[in-house]
């Protein structure tokens, strides 16, 4: 993506979404093989230190900040290359962030996944906002848009082999190194997927085809019991907070009632004085 489509050259700028994921870290490392490339990377704040150490020049917390505004503050003219795995409205943003002669490479539609359960409304909304552009707009904007899907290159063995040879040479030279977050057995695929969906990984989440050892299988129920215990503890804490909140409300209500009682007493005293005067 970066070299065949992006034609990345020295002194250019790149935006990488999900910079703490497996693809994001790999893309950052490849950017650093080219001299003086400025890398903008989006990730949650807790992962900024890691991606900065890995080569991201400007980490951006996409949860609390508008990444478009943050990029514009540093690079008002825009960017040379943008890798877009998100789709939907973010592809529109990416296109508008390109400099003249800039390149947008879209390779996913992660925005269609909203939470752990199927959400057809989110899919429909994302589909409705899918990016579409007229060729005349590309000509007038001096920009290019590319699409990449490795799965549909299965007939291009020569191209893939050539790319893999270059990557292996970079690996042998120590310029790139895959970062593995965690390894899971196929029986644990649900936990592995959950880890990614909750965005708790930094690097690749690997599934192995080797059967899970019997000892680990025995440990699994214990882990589940611990999870259940944690859920129960969390529920108790939440219930306690609710009870404390209700107590505080009652105290506040009592405080509010105090002045009313005092006012009532004052009124009763006044009534008594009036009766005595009569």
FENUR-V352114 format. One record per residue. N is the residue number from 1. SS is DSSP state (a for helix, b for strand, c for the rest). NEAR is the number of other C-alpha atoms within 8 Angstrom. Layout:
{{N SS NEAR} {N SS NEAR}}
This chain:
{{1 c 7} {2 c 10} {3 c 7} {4 c 6} {5 c 9} {6 c 11} {7 c 7} {8 c 10} {9 c 8} {10 c 8} {11 c 8} {12 c 12} {13 b 11} {14 b 13} {15 b 11} {16 b 15} {17 c 12} {18 c 9} {19 c 13} {20 c 13} {21 b 11} {22 a 13} {23 a 9} {24 a 12} {25 a 15} {26 a 11} {27 a 10} {28 a 14} {29 a 13} {30 a 9} {31 a 11} {32 c 10} {33 c 7} {34 c 10} {35 c 8} {36 c 8} {37 c 13} {38 b 11} {39 b 14} {40 b 14} {41 b 15} {42 b 13} {43 c 14} {44 c 10} {45 a 7} {46 a 5} {47 a 10} {48 a 11} {49 a 7} {50 a 8} {51 a 14} {52 a 11} {53 a 7} {54 a 9} {55 c 10} {56 c 13} {57 c 9} {58 b 9} {59 b 12} {60 b 14} {61 c 11} {62 c 10} {63 c 5} {64 c 5} {65 c 8} {66 c 7} {67 a 10} {68 a 8} {69 a 7} {70 a 10} {71 a 11} {72 a 10} {73 a 7} {74 a 6} {75 c 8} {76 c 7} {77 c 7} {78 c 10} {79 b 14} {80 b 12} {81 b 16} {82 b 13} {83 b 12} {84 b 15} {85 c 10} {86 c 12} {87 c 15} {88 c 14} {89 a 10} {90 a 9} {91 a 13} {92 a 9} {93 a 9} {94 a 11} {95 a 8} {96 a 6} {97 a 9} {98 b 17} {99 b 10} {100 b 7} {101 b 9} {102 b 12} {103 b 14} {104 b 15} {105 b 15} {106 b 14} {107 c 10} {108 c 8} {109 c 9} {110 a 8} {111 a 9} {112 a 9} {113 c 10} {114 c 9} {115 c 7} {116 c 7} {117 c 5} {118 c 7} {119 c 9} {120 a 6} {121 a 6} {122 a 10} {123 a 10} {124 a 8} {125 a 8} {126 a 13} {127 a 9} {128 a 7} {129 c 8} {130 c 10} {131 c 9} {132 c 4} {133 c 6} {134 c 6} {135 a 6} {136 a 6} {137 a 8} {138 a 11} {139 a 8} {140 a 6} {141 a 7} {142 c 9} {143 c 12} {144 b 9} {145 b 8} {146 b 9} {147 b 7} {148 c 8} {149 c 7} {150 a 6} {151 a 5} {152 a 6} {153 a 9} {154 c 7} {155 c 5} {156 c 7} {157 a 8} {158 a 6} {159 a 7} {160 a 9} {161 a 8} {162 a 8} {163 a 8} {164 a 8} {165 a 8} {166 a 8} {167 a 8} {168 a 8} {169 a 8} {170 a 10} {171 a 10} {172 a 7} {173 c 7} {174 c 7} {175 c 9} {176 c 10} {177 c 8} {178 c 9} {179 c 9} {180 b 11} {181 b 10} {182 b 8} {183 b 9} {184 b 11} {185 b 12} {186 a 10} {187 a 6} {188 a 8} {189 a 10} {190 a 7} {191 a 7} {192 a 11} {193 a 8} {194 a 9} {195 a 10} {196 a 10} {197 a 9} {198 c 6} {199 c 6} {200 c 7} {201 c 12} {202 c 11} {203 b 13} {204 b 13} {205 b 13} {206 b 9} {207 b 10} {208 b 8} {209 c 6} {210 c 6} {211 c 6} {212 c 8} {213 c 6} {214 a 6} {215 a 6} {216 a 8} {217 a 9} {218 a 8} {219 a 8} {220 a 8} {221 a 8} {222 a 8} {223 a 8} {224 a 8} {225 a 8} {226 a 8} {227 a 8} {228 a 8} {229 a 8} {230 a 8} {231 a 8} {232 a 8} {233 a 8} {234 a 8} {235 a 8} {236 a 8} {237 a 8} {238 a 8} {239 a 8} {240 a 8} {241 a 8} {242 a 8} {243 a 8} {244 a 8} {245 a 8} {246 a 8} {247 a 8} {248 a 8} {249 a 8} {250 a 8} {251 a 8} {252 a 8} {253 a 8} {254 a 8} {255 a 8} {256 a 8} {257 a 8} {258 a 8} {259 a 8} {260 a 8} {261 a 8} {262 a 8} {263 a 8} {264 a 8} {265 a 8} {266 a 8} {267 a 8} {268 a 8} {269 a 8} {270 a 8} {271 a 8} {272 a 8} {273 a 8} {274 a 8} {275 a 7} {276 a 6} {277 a 5} {278 c 4}}
